[in-house]
Amino acid sequence: MNKDQVKGTIKDAAGKVQEKAGQVVGSKTQQVAGINKQIEGQAQKVVGDITQAVKEASRK
């Protein structure tokens, strides 16, 4: 697992927490910010996945 995969997973989880917190307090702004953070985290994880796949393919 590389740093982009780890950071992306953490950012996705933090976004889920932020979205839920926004729902609890009734803040649409926090909900949207949480969703945006989840999207960023998922994208960063995909970049990490691709990087890892290329790295593994180059070893063969």
MMTF fields as JSON, N, C-alpha, C and O atoms, coordinates in Angstrom:
{
  "mmtfVersion": "1.0.0",
  "mmtfProducer": "UNKNOWN",
  "numBonds": 239,
  "numAtoms": 240,
  "numGroups": 60,
  "numChains": 1,
  "numModels": 1,
  "chainsPerModel": [1],
  "groupsPerChain": [60],
  "chainIdList": ["A"],
  "bondAtomList": [4, 2, 8, 6, 12, 10, 16, 14, 20, 18, 24, 22, 28, 26, 32, 30, 36, 34, 40, 38, 44, 42, 48, 46, 52, 50, 56, 54, 60, 58, 64, 62, 68, 66, 72, 70, 76, 74, 80, 78, 84, 82, 88, 86, 92, 90, 96, 94, 100, 98, 104, 102, 108, 106, 112, 110, 116, 114, 120, 118, 124, 122, 128, 126, 132, 130, 136, 134, 140, 138, 144, 142, 148, 146, 152, 150, 156, 154, 160, 158, 164, 162, 168, 166, 172, 170, 176, 174, 180, 178, 184, 182, 188, 186, 192, 190, 196, 194, 200, 198, 204, 202, 208, 206, 212, 210, 216, 214, 220, 218, 224, 222, 228, 226, 232, 230, 236, 234],
  "bondOrderList": [1, 1, 1, 1, 1, 1, 1, 1, 1, 1, 1, 1, 1, 1, 1, 1, 1, 1, 1, 1, 1, 1, 1, 1, 1, 1, 1, 1, 1, 1, 1, 1, 1, 1, 1, 1, 1, 1, 1, 1, 1, 1, 1, 1, 1, 1, 1, 1, 1, 1, 1, 1, 1, 1, 1, 1, 1, 1, 1],
  "groupList": [{"groupName": "MET", "atomNameList": ["N", "CA", "C", "O"], "elementList": ["N", "C", "C", "O"], "formalChargeList": [0, 0, 0, 0], "bondAtomList": [1, 0, 2, 1, 3, 2], "bondOrderList": [1, 1, 2], "singleLetterCode": "M", "chemCompType": "L-PEPTIDE LINKING"}, {"groupName": "ASN", "atomNameList": ["N", "CA", "C", "O"], "elementList": ["N", "C", "C", "O"], "formalChargeList": [0, 0, 0, 0], "bondAtomList": [1, 0, 2, 1, 3, 2], "bondOrderList": [1, 1, 2], "singleLetterCode": "N", "chemCompType": "L-PEPTIDE LINKING"}, {"groupName": "LYS", "atomNameList": ["N", "CA", "C", "O"], "elementList": ["N", "C", "C", "O"], "formalChargeList": [0, 0, 0, 0], "bondAtomList": [1, 0, 2, 1, 3, 2], "bondOrderList": [1, 1, 2], "singleLetterCode": "K", "chemCompType": "L-PEPTIDE LINKING"}, {"groupName": "ASP", "atomNameList": ["N", "CA", "C", "O"], "elementList": ["N", "C", "C", "O"], "formalChargeList": [0, 0, 0, 0], "bondAtomList": [1, 0, 2, 1, 3, 2], "bondOrderList": [1, 1, 2], "singleLetterCode": "D", "chemCompType": "L-PEPTIDE LINKING"}, {"groupName": "GLN", "atomNameList": ["N", "CA", "C", "O"], "elementList": ["N", "C", "C", "O"], "formalChargeList": [0, 0, 0, 0], "bondAtomList": [1, 0, 2, 1, 3, 2], "bondOrderList": [1, 1, 2], "singleLetterCode": "Q", "chemCompType": "L-PEPTIDE LINKING"}, {"groupName": "VAL", "atomNameList": ["N", "CA", "C", "O"], "elementList": ["N", "C", "C", "O"], "formalChargeList": [0, 0, 0, 0], "bondAtomList": [1, 0, 2, 1, 3, 2], "bondOrderList": [1, 1, 2], "singleLetterCode": "V", "chemCompType": "L-PEPTIDE LINKING"}, {"groupName": "GLY", "atomNameList": ["N", "CA", "C", "O"], "elementList": ["N", "C", "C", "O"], "formalChargeList": [0, 0, 0, 0], "bondAtomList": [1, 0, 2, 1, 3, 2], "bondOrderList": [1, 1, 2], "singleLetterCode": "G", "chemCompType": "PEPTIDE LINKING"}, {"groupName": "THR", "atomNameList": ["N", "CA", "C", "O"], "elementList": ["N", "C", "C", "O"], "formalChargeList": [0, 0, 0, 0], "bondAtomList": [1, 0, 2, 1, 3, 2], "bondOrderList": [1, 1, 2], "singleLetterCode": "T", "chemCompType": "L-PEPTIDE LINKING"}, {"groupName": "ILE", "atomNameList": ["N", "CA", "C", "O"], "elementList": ["N", "C", "C", "O"], "formalChargeList": [0, 0, 0, 0], "bondAtomList": [1, 0, 2, 1, 3, 2], "bondOrderList": [1, 1, 2], "singleLetterCode": "I", "chemCompType": "L-PEPTIDE LINKING"}, {"groupName": "ALA", "atomNameList": ["N", "CA", "C", "O"], "elementList": ["N", "C", "C", "O"], "formalChargeList": [0, 0, 0, 0], "bondAtomList": [1, 0, 2, 1, 3, 2], "bondOrderList": [1, 1, 2], "singleLetterCode": "A", "chemCompType": "L-PEPTIDE LINKING"}, {"groupName": "GLU", "atomNameList": ["N", "CA", "C", "O"], "elementList": ["N", "C", "C", "O"], "formalChargeList": [0, 0, 0, 0], "bondAtomList": [1, 0, 2, 1, 3, 2], "bondOrderList": [1, 1, 2], "singleLetterCode": "E", "chemCompType": "L-PEPTIDE LINKING"}, {"groupName": "SER", "atomNameList": ["N", "CA", "C", "O"], "elementList": ["N", "C", "C", "O"], "formalChargeList": [0, 0, 0, 0], "bondAtomList": [1, 0, 2, 1, 3, 2], "bondOrderList": [1, 1, 2], "singleLetterCode": "S", "chemCompType": "L-PEPTIDE LINKING"}, {"groupName": "ARG", "atomNameList": ["N", "CA", "C", "O"], "elementList": ["N", "C", "C", "O"], "formalChargeList": [0, 0, 0, 0], "bondAtomList": [1, 0, 2, 1, 3, 2], "bondOrderList": [1, 1, 2], "singleLetterCode": "R", "chemCompType": "L-PEPTIDE LINKING"}],
  "groupTypeList": [0, 1, 2, 3, 4, 5, 2, 6, 7, 8, 2, 3, 9, 9, 6, 2, 5, 4, 10, 2, 9, 6, 4, 5, 5, 6, 11, 2, 7, 4, 4, 5, 9, 6, 8, 1, 2, 4, 8, 10, 6, 4, 9, 4, 2, 5, 5, 6, 3, 8, 7, 4, 9, 5, 2, 10, 9, 11, 12, 2],
  "groupIdList": [1, 2, 3, 4, 5, 6, 7, 8, 9, 10, 11, 12, 13, 14, 15, 16, 17, 18, 19, 20, 21, 22, 23, 24, 25, 26, 27, 28, 29, 30, 31, 32, 33, 34, 35, 36, 37, 38, 39, 40, 41, 42, 43, 44, 45, 46, 47, 48, 49, 50, 51, 52, 53, 54, 55, 56, 57, 58, 59, 60],
  "secStructList": [7, 7, 2, 2, 2, 2, 2, 2, 2, 2, 2, 2, 2, 2, 2, 2, 2, 2, 2, 2, 2, 2, 2, 2, 2, 6, 7, 2, 2, 2, 2, 2, 2, 2, 2, 2, 2, 2, 2, 2, 2, 2, 2, 2, 2, 2, 2, 2, 2, 2, 2, 2, 2, 2, 2, 2, 2, 2, 2, 7],
  "xCoordList": [0.851, 0.0, 0.901, 1.839, 0.599, 1.408, 0.702, -0.433, 1.399, 0.871, -0.425, -1.273, -0.605, -1.852, -3.032, -4.133, -2.805, -3.877, -4.281, -5.469, -3.299, -3.578, -4.26, -5.287, -3.692, -4.266, -5.678, -6.563, -5.875, -7.194, -8.23, -9.362, -7.851, -8.769, -9.117, -10.276, -8.121, -8.357, -9.247, -10.161, -8.982, -9.771, -11.219, -12.147, -11.41, -12.756, -13.503, -14.663, -12.844, -13.472, -13.802, -14.873, -12.88, -13.117, -14.3, -15.09, -14.415, -15.542, -16.866, -17.87, -16.877, -18.103, -18.516, -19.695, -17.532, -17.813, -18.354, -19.329, -17.715, -18.146, -19.565, -20.376, -19.857, -21.203, -22.238, -23.275, -21.965, -22.898, -23.061, -24.168, -21.96, -22.04, -22.915, -23.694, -22.782, -23.628, -25.088, -25.949, -25.379, -26.768, -27.314, -28.454, -26.485, -26.926, -27.255, -28.266, -26.404, -26.635, -27.488, -27.833, -27.826, -28.686, -27.975, -28.584, -26.68, -25.896, -25.65, -24.859, -26.326, -26.119, -24.696, -24.125, -24.121, -22.754, -21.764, -20.883, -21.92, -21.025, -21.263, -20.318, -22.496, -22.798, -22.114, -21.5, -22.225, -21.619, -20.098, -19.441, -19.538, -18.091, -17.623, -16.571, -18.396, -18.061, -18.102, -17.235, -19.109, -19.217, -18.046, -17.475, -17.696, -16.556, -15.263, -14.439, -15.092, -13.898, -13.859, -12.794, -15.03, -15.094, -14.663, -13.913, -15.136, -14.787, -13.286, -12.65, -12.72, -11.27, -10.507, -9.528, -10.954, -10.286, -10.365, -9.382, -11.513, -11.668, -10.793, -10.197, -10.717, -9.866, -8.392, -7.641, -7.989, -6.595, -6.276, -5.173, -7.223, -7.007, -6.861, -6.036, -7.655, -7.552, -6.173, -5.563, -5.686, -4.337, -3.315, -2.406, -3.469, -2.574, -2.674, -1.662, -3.892, -4.086, -3.381, -2.732, -3.515, -2.873, -1.352, -0.652, -0.857, 0.581, 1.093, 2.133, 0.364, 0.747, 0.728, 1.629, -0.285, -0.382, 0.781, 1.352, 1.121, 2.247, 3.555, 4.391, 3.712, 4.918, 5.048, 6.131, 3.943, 3.963, 4.191, 4.887, 3.615, 3.786, 5.226, 5.73, 5.891, 7.263, 8.236, 9.357, 7.823, 8.664, 8.689, 9.6, 7.687, 7.569, 8.402, 8.411],
  "yCoordList": [-1.174, 0.0, 1.243, 1.344, 2.174, 3.388, 4.552, 4.422, 5.69, 6.819, 7.38, 7.84, 7.357, 7.863, 6.972, 7.464, 5.677, 4.772, 5.012, 5.043, 5.178, 5.403, 6.748, 6.826, 7.807, 9.144, 9.219, 9.858, 8.567, 8.567, 7.87, 8.34, 6.753, 6.018, 6.84, 6.882, 7.491, 8.319, 9.512, 9.846, 10.147, 11.31, 10.902, 11.642, 9.731, 9.233, 9.008, 9.4, 8.384, 8.131, 9.438, 9.574, 10.39, 11.686, 12.396, 13.054, 12.26, 12.859, 12.248, 12.951, 10.942, 10.273, 10.778, 11.015, 10.94, 11.457, 12.886, 13.235, 13.699, 15.097, 15.163, 15.98, 14.31, 14.291, 13.925, 14.58, 12.887, 12.461, 13.542, 13.78, 14.195, 15.274, 16.408, 17.005, 16.692, 17.707, 17.332, 18.191, 16.052, 15.589, 15.754, 16.178, 15.412, 15.481, 16.914, 17.161, 17.857, 19.249, 20.011, 21.171, 19.366, 20.003, 21.014, 21.975, 20.794, 21.725, 21.148, 20.22, 21.699, 21.264, 21.556, 20.792, 22.65, 23.022, 21.936, 21.545, 21.458, 20.406, 19.092, 18.347, 18.807, 17.59, 17.619, 16.637, 18.738, 18.876, 18.82, 18.19, 19.476, 19.44, 18.01, 17.599, 17.263, 15.866, 15.015, 14.169, 15.245, 14.504, 14.844, 13.962, 16.128, 16.536, 15.88, 15.446, 15.811, 15.194, 13.693, 13.138, 13.055, 11.641, 11.444, 10.519, 12.309, 12.211, 12.406, 11.672, 13.403, 13.627, 12.405, 11.985, 11.843, 10.665, 9.472, 8.75, 9.257, 8.137, 8.321, 7.364, 9.545, 9.822, 9.602, 9.03, 10.059, 9.883, 8.403, 7.97, 7.625, 6.19, 5.517, 4.619, 5.948, 5.391, 5.689, 4.826, 6.91, 7.256, 6.328, 5.832, 6.099, 5.187, 3.77, 3.083, 3.325, 1.979, 1.836, 0.825, 2.852, 2.821, 2.812, 2.048, 3.67, 3.723, 2.364, 1.893, 1.746, 0.43, -0.621, -1.456, -0.582, -1.553, -1.406, -2.396, -0.15, 0.093, -0.396, -1.006, -0.128, -0.548, -2.065, -2.602, -2.752, -4.214, -4.775, -5.779, -4.143, -4.616, -4.448, -5.264, -3.404, -3.173, -4.153, -4.324, -4.783, -5.787, -7.11, -7.918, -7.323, -8.607, -8.645, -9.656],
  "zCoordList": [0.0, 0.0, 0.0, 0.791, -0.893, -0.974, -0.271, 0.188, -0.198, 0.576, 0.004, 0.768, -1.315, -1.895, -1.523, -1.277, -1.482, -1.091, 0.362, 0.686, 1.225, 2.645, 2.857, 3.532, 2.284, 2.451, 1.856, 2.423, 0.724, 0.1, 0.955, 1.075, 1.548, 2.416, 3.648, 4.063, 4.232, 5.417, 5.07, 5.824, 3.939, 3.525, 3.251, 3.578, 2.652, 2.384, 3.702, 3.837, 4.661, 5.958, 6.684, 7.275, 6.635, 7.274, 6.62, 7.297, 5.322, 4.612, 5.017, 5.124, 5.245, 5.692, 7.068, 7.328, 7.945, 9.281, 9.188, 9.854, 8.359, 8.207, 7.635, 8.071, 6.671, 6.091, 7.157, 7.262, 7.943, 8.993, 10.055, 10.539, 10.417, 11.401, 10.867, 11.61, 9.59, 8.973, 9.008, 9.198, 8.826, 8.896, 10.306, 10.493, 11.306, 12.697, 13.096, 13.754, 12.7, 13.1, 12.092, 12.317, 10.991, 9.995, 9.113, 8.642, 8.891, 8.079, 6.686, 6.52, 5.706, 4.318, 3.864, 3.085, 4.341, 3.975, 4.406, 3.639, 5.636, 6.136, 5.396, 5.136, 5.061, 4.306, 2.944, 2.527, 2.262, 0.939, 1.041, 0.212, 2.055, 2.25, 2.51, 2.022, 3.27, 3.534, 2.279, 2.059, 1.463, 0.206, -0.715, -1.356, -0.773, -1.594, -1.105, -1.91, 0.206, 0.776, 0.431, 0.16, 0.445, 0.077, -1.377, -1.688, -2.253, -3.675, -3.864, -4.62, -3.172, -3.252, -2.761, -3.378, -1.659, -1.095, -2.022, -2.191, -2.619, -3.535, -4.765, -5.26, -5.253, -6.418, -6.073, -6.863, -4.898, -4.484, -4.319, -4.651, -3.814, -3.665, -5.029, -5.195, -6.0, -7.354, -7.943, -8.575, -7.735, -8.207, -7.556, -8.221, -6.261, -5.555, -6.08, -6.216, -6.377, -6.931, -8.28, -8.548, -9.116, -10.436, -10.284, -10.949, -9.401, -9.15, -8.681, -9.14, -7.775, -7.25, -8.363, -8.443, -9.212, -10.3, -11.281, -11.738, -11.597, -12.508, -11.87, -12.537, -10.607, -9.891, -9.891, -10.127, -9.627, -9.611, -10.998, -11.152, -12.017, -13.391, -13.849, -14.621, -13.384, -13.8, -13.145, -13.622, -12.08, -11.408, -12.163, -11.986, -13.003, -13.701, -14.965, -15.668]
}
